[in-house]
């Protein structure tokens, strides 16, 4: 398991009964987590510094309950990288802190490549990986179907002092964008994707990870340069084990370019002394 253990502005205080109690800078949130199937050791809802709790609805979805005065949005830092966070729909905050484990891997590969690296970031959300790769010296094409998320990504880039770096922001369906890049003959040295379990593109395009992931990775292999650096897939979908990602990358990318594959769980440490699983990752590395 790769653990994102270098955070100073984020920590998991406690877990249990389907929830995690988190510190985001000076704000404490209580959010559901499907991996937390063990009992809580403390009454997290009564935690003295708790600002807000996301409560699930029996009919689906849920809502935030605000318990103490708190900012509408605020900034957290990971080293020199800065991100705006705020309570959003579907329990999210606009940042997945466990992805810092992948940021560390990608930035190290880019810095040690000894050549300019162009990165395609698909399902790029609010730009955590985009900011990390830009900070390492890469150029990035950031693609997401949500205008609001792309706008927040641009804000995070500027907030991190990287507004003058080479980045393109694209609002589009990821599959259709890759198909157009193939026709244009454009190539990338690295690809990142963090696809949802289910989703819709800007024109209602349906996405279901179990049926769409392999064809998309196979398609993306056609926009890799002749000497690609890496291809990273992250998945929070609980049914996809690390070996599934390793197999997909082997069949589509490793068999074409050589290199090696690493597959692993991604996780976060907790103040209870355990690690919380947060999905799976798989990366092709051409070294």
C-alpha positions as CSV (number, residue, x, y, z in Angstrom):
1,X,0.0,0.0,0.0
2,X,1.2,3.5,-0.8
3,X,0.4,5.8,2.1
4,X,0.0,9.5,1.8
5,X,1.8,10.3,5.0
6,X,3.4,13.7,4.4
7,X,0.3,15.9,5.0
8,X,0.5,18.6,7.6
9,X,-2.8,20.3,6.7
10,X,-4.8,17.1,6.7
11,X,-5.3,14.2,9.1
12,X,-7.8,11.5,9.9
13,X,-8.5,11.8,13.6
14,X,-10.8,8.8,14.1
15,X,-12.9,6.3,12.1
16,X,-15.8,3.9,12.7
17,X,-19.4,3.1,12.0
18,X,-19.1,4.1,8.3
19,X,-17.6,7.5,9.0
20,X,-14.2,9.3,9.2
21,X,-13.4,12.3,11.3
22,X,-11.0,14.6,9.5
23,X,-9.0,17.8,10.0
24,X,-8.7,20.0,7.0
25,X,-6.5,22.8,8.1
26,X,-8.4,24.5,10.9
27,X,-11.7,22.8,9.9
28,X,-13.0,19.5,11.2
29,X,-15.4,17.4,9.1
30,X,-17.2,14.1,9.6
31,X,-17.9,12.3,6.3
32,X,-19.1,8.8,5.3
33,X,-16.6,6.3,4.1
34,X,-17.7,2.9,2.6
35,X,-14.5,1.2,3.7
36,X,-15.0,1.9,7.4
37,X,-16.9,-1.2,8.5
38,X,-15.6,-1.4,12.1
39,X,-17.2,0.2,15.2
40,X,-16.2,3.7,16.3
41,X,-14.2,4.1,19.5
42,X,-15.4,7.6,20.3
43,X,-18.6,9.5,19.6
44,X,-17.3,11.4,16.6
45,X,-20.5,13.4,16.2
46,X,-19.8,14.9,19.7
47,X,-16.2,15.8,18.9
48,X,-15.6,19.3,20.4
49,X,-14.1,20.8,17.3
50,X,-16.5,19.4,14.7
51,X,-17.6,22.0,12.2
52,X,-19.8,20.0,9.9
53,X,-21.1,16.5,9.2
54,X,-22.4,15.0,6.0
55,X,-25.4,12.8,6.7
56,X,-26.7,10.3,4.3
57,X,-30.4,10.2,3.3
58,X,-32.4,7.0,3.3
59,X,-33.7,7.9,-0.1
60,X,-30.1,8.4,-1.5
61,X,-27.7,11.3,-1.4
62,X,-27.4,13.3,1.7
63,X,-26.7,16.8,3.0
64,X,-24.2,18.8,5.1
65,X,-25.2,19.8,8.7
66,X,-23.2,22.8,9.9
67,X,-22.5,22.6,13.6
68,X,-20.1,25.5,14.1
69,X,-19.2,28.7,12.3
70,X,-16.7,27.9,9.5
71,X,-15.5,29.5,6.2
72,X,-17.4,28.8,3.0
73,X,-14.1,27.6,1.5
74,X,-10.5,27.6,2.6
75,X,-7.0,26.7,1.6
76,X,-4.9,23.6,2.5
77,X,-1.2,23.1,1.6
78,X,0.8,20.1,0.6
79,X,4.4,21.3,0.7
80,X,4.4,24.2,-1.9
81,X,1.1,23.0,-3.5
82,X,-2.1,24.8,-2.4
83,X,-5.7,23.8,-2.9
84,X,-9.1,25.3,-2.2
85,X,-11.5,23.0,-0.4
86,X,-15.1,23.4,0.6
87,X,-18.1,21.1,1.5
88,X,-19.6,20.0,-1.8
89,X,-22.4,17.7,-3.0
90,X,-22.1,13.9,-2.5
91,X,-19.9,14.4,0.6
92,X,-16.9,15.7,-1.3
93,X,-14.5,18.6,-0.5
94,X,-12.9,19.1,-3.9
95,X,-9.7,17.2,-3.0
96,X,-8.7,13.6,-2.5
97,X,-5.8,13.7,0.0
98,X,-4.7,10.1,-0.5
99,X,-3.7,11.0,-4.1
100,X,-0.6,12.7,-2.6
101,X,1.0,9.2,-2.7
102,X,0.6,9.2,-6.4
103,X,1.7,12.9,-6.7
104,X,5.0,11.9,-5.1
105,X,5.6,9.1,-7.6
106,X,4.7,11.2,-10.6
107,X,6.8,14.2,-9.6
108,X,9.8,12.1,-8.9
109,X,9.6,10.4,-12.4
110,X,9.1,13.8,-14.1
111,X,12.0,15.4,-12.3
112,X,14.4,12.5,-13.0
113,X,13.3,12.1,-16.7
114,X,16.1,14.4,-18.0
115,X,13.8,15.6,-20.8
116,X,10.6,17.7,-21.2
117,X,7.6,15.7,-20.3
118,X,4.0,16.3,-21.6
119,X,1.2,14.9,-19.5
120,X,-2.4,14.2,-20.3
121,X,-4.6,14.2,-17.2
122,X,-8.0,12.7,-17.8
123,X,-11.0,12.9,-15.4
124,X,-8.7,15.5,-13.9
125,X,-11.3,17.0,-11.4
126,X,-9.9,19.9,-9.5
127,X,-6.3,19.4,-10.6
128,X,-4.4,17.8,-7.8
129,X,-2.3,15.8,-10.2
130,X,-2.1,18.7,-12.7
131,X,-0.7,21.0,-10.0
132,X,1.8,18.3,-8.9
133,X,3.0,17.6,-12.4
134,X,3.3,21.3,-13.3
135,X,5.4,21.9,-10.1
136,X,7.8,19.1,-11.3
137,X,8.3,20.9,-14.6
138,X,5.9,19.0,-17.0
139,X,3.4,20.5,-19.4
140,X,-0.1,19.3,-18.7
141,X,-3.4,19.0,-20.7
142,X,-6.1,18.9,-18.1
143,X,-9.4,17.3,-19.2
144,X,-12.7,17.0,-17.3
145,X,-16.4,17.1,-18.3
146,X,-17.3,19.5,-15.5
147,X,-16.9,23.2,-16.1
148,X,-17.0,23.9,-12.4
149,X,-14.2,21.4,-11.6
150,X,-12.0,22.7,-14.4
151,X,-12.5,26.3,-13.2
152,X,-11.5,25.1,-9.7
153,X,-8.4,23.4,-11.2
154,X,-7.3,26.7,-12.8
155,X,-7.7,28.4,-9.4
156,X,-5.6,25.7,-7.7
157,X,-2.9,26.1,-10.3
158,X,-2.8,29.9,-9.8
159,X,-3.0,29.5,-6.0
160,X,0.1,27.3,-6.1
161,X,2.0,30.0,-8.1
162,X,2.0,28.0,-11.3
163,X,-0.2,30.2,-13.4
164,X,2.6,30.9,-15.9
165,X,3.3,27.1,-16.5
166,X,2.3,25.3,-19.7
167,X,-1.2,24.0,-19.0
168,X,-4.3,23.6,-21.2
169,X,-7.7,23.2,-19.6
170,X,-10.3,21.3,-21.6
171,X,-14.0,20.8,-20.8
172,X,-14.9,17.6,-22.7
173,X,-15.8,14.0,-22.6
174,X,-12.5,12.2,-22.0
175,X,-13.0,9.4,-24.6
176,X,-14.1,11.9,-27.3
177,X,-11.1,14.1,-26.5
178,X,-8.6,11.3,-26.8
179,X,-10.2,10.2,-30.2
180,X,-9.7,13.7,-31.5
181,X,-6.1,13.8,-30.2
182,X,-5.4,10.6,-32.1
183,X,-6.8,12.1,-35.3
184,X,-4.7,15.3,-34.7
185,X,-1.5,13.2,-34.3
186,X,-0.8,14.7,-30.8
187,X,1.2,12.6,-28.4
188,X,1.9,12.6,-24.7
189,X,4.8,11.2,-22.6
190,X,2.6,10.4,-19.6
191,X,-1.1,9.8,-19.0
192,X,-3.0,10.0,-15.7
193,X,-6.6,9.0,-15.2
194,X,-8.8,8.8,-12.2
195,X,-12.2,7.7,-13.6
196,X,-15.4,7.6,-11.6
197,X,-17.4,4.4,-11.1
198,X,-20.3,5.9,-13.0
199,X,-20.7,9.2,-14.8
200,X,-22.0,11.3,-17.7
201,X,-20.1,13.4,-20.1
202,X,-21.2,17.0,-21.0
203,X,-23.6,15.7,-23.7
204,X,-25.0,12.8,-21.6
205,X,-22.3,10.2,-22.6
206,X,-22.6,7.3,-20.2
207,X,-19.6,5.9,-18.3
208,X,-19.4,2.7,-16.4
209,X,-15.9,1.8,-15.3
210,X,-16.2,-2.0,-15.5
211,X,-17.1,-1.9,-19.2
212,X,-15.4,1.3,-20.3
213,X,-12.0,1.3,-18.5
214,X,-10.2,-1.2,-20.7
215,X,-11.3,0.2,-24.1
216,X,-10.3,3.7,-22.9
217,X,-6.8,2.6,-21.7
218,X,-6.3,0.8,-25.0
219,X,-7.4,4.0,-26.8
220,X,-5.1,6.1,-24.8
221,X,-2.1,3.9,-25.6
222,X,-2.4,5.4,-29.1
223,X,-1.6,8.9,-27.9
224,X,1.5,7.9,-26.0
225,X,4.8,9.1,-27.4
226,X,7.4,6.6,-28.8
227,X,9.2,6.8,-25.4
228,X,6.5,7.2,-22.8
229,X,7.5,7.9,-19.2
230,X,4.4,6.6,-17.3
231,X,0.7,5.7,-17.4
232,X,-1.1,5.9,-14.1
233,X,-4.7,4.7,-13.3
234,X,-6.3,5.4,-10.0
235,X,-9.6,3.8,-9.0
236,X,-11.8,4.3,-5.9
237,X,-14.2,1.6,-7.2
238,X,-14.2,-1.0,-4.5
239,X,-14.6,-4.0,-7.0
240,X,-11.4,-3.2,-8.9
241,X,-8.4,-4.8,-7.2
242,X,-4.8,-3.6,-7.9
243,X,-4.2,-6.7,-10.0
244,X,-7.1,-5.7,-12.3
245,X,-5.3,-2.4,-13.1
246,X,-2.0,-4.3,-13.5
247,X,-3.6,-6.7,-16.0
248,X,-5.2,-3.8,-18.0
249,X,-1.9,-1.9,-18.2
250,X,0.1,-5.0,-19.1
251,X,-2.3,-6.0,-21.9
252,X,-2.5,-2.4,-23.4
253,X,0.8,-0.6,-22.6
254,X,3.5,-2.9,-21.2
255,X,3.1,-5.4,-24.1
256,X,3.6,-2.5,-26.5
257,X,6.4,-0.5,-24.9
258,X,8.1,-2.8,-22.4
259,X,8.8,-1.3,-19.0
260,X,7.2,-2.4,-15.8
261,X,4.0,-2.2,-13.8
262,X,3.4,-1.4,-10.2
263,X,0.0,-2.1,-8.7
264,X,-1.0,-1.2,-5.1
265,X,-3.6,0.0,-2.7
266,X,-3.7,3.7,-1.9
267,X,-4.3,4.7,1.7
268,X,-4.2,7.3,4.5
269,X,-2.8,7.0,8.0
270,X,-5.1,7.7,10.9
271,X,-4.3,9.0,14.4
272,X,-5.7,5.7,15.7
273,X,-2.6,3.9,14.3
274,X,-4.3,2.2,11.4
275,X,-4.3,2.9,7.7
276,X,-7.5,3.6,5.8
277,X,-7.8,2.1,2.3
278,X,-8.8,4.6,-0.3
279,X,-8.8,2.6,-3.6
280,X,-6.3,1.1,-5.9
281,X,-3.6,2.4,-8.2
282,X,-1.6,0.9,-11.1
283,X,1.2,2.6,-12.9
284,X,3.2,1.6,-16.0
285,X,6.8,3.0,-15.8
286,X,9.2,3.0,-18.7
287,X,12.6,3.2,-17.0
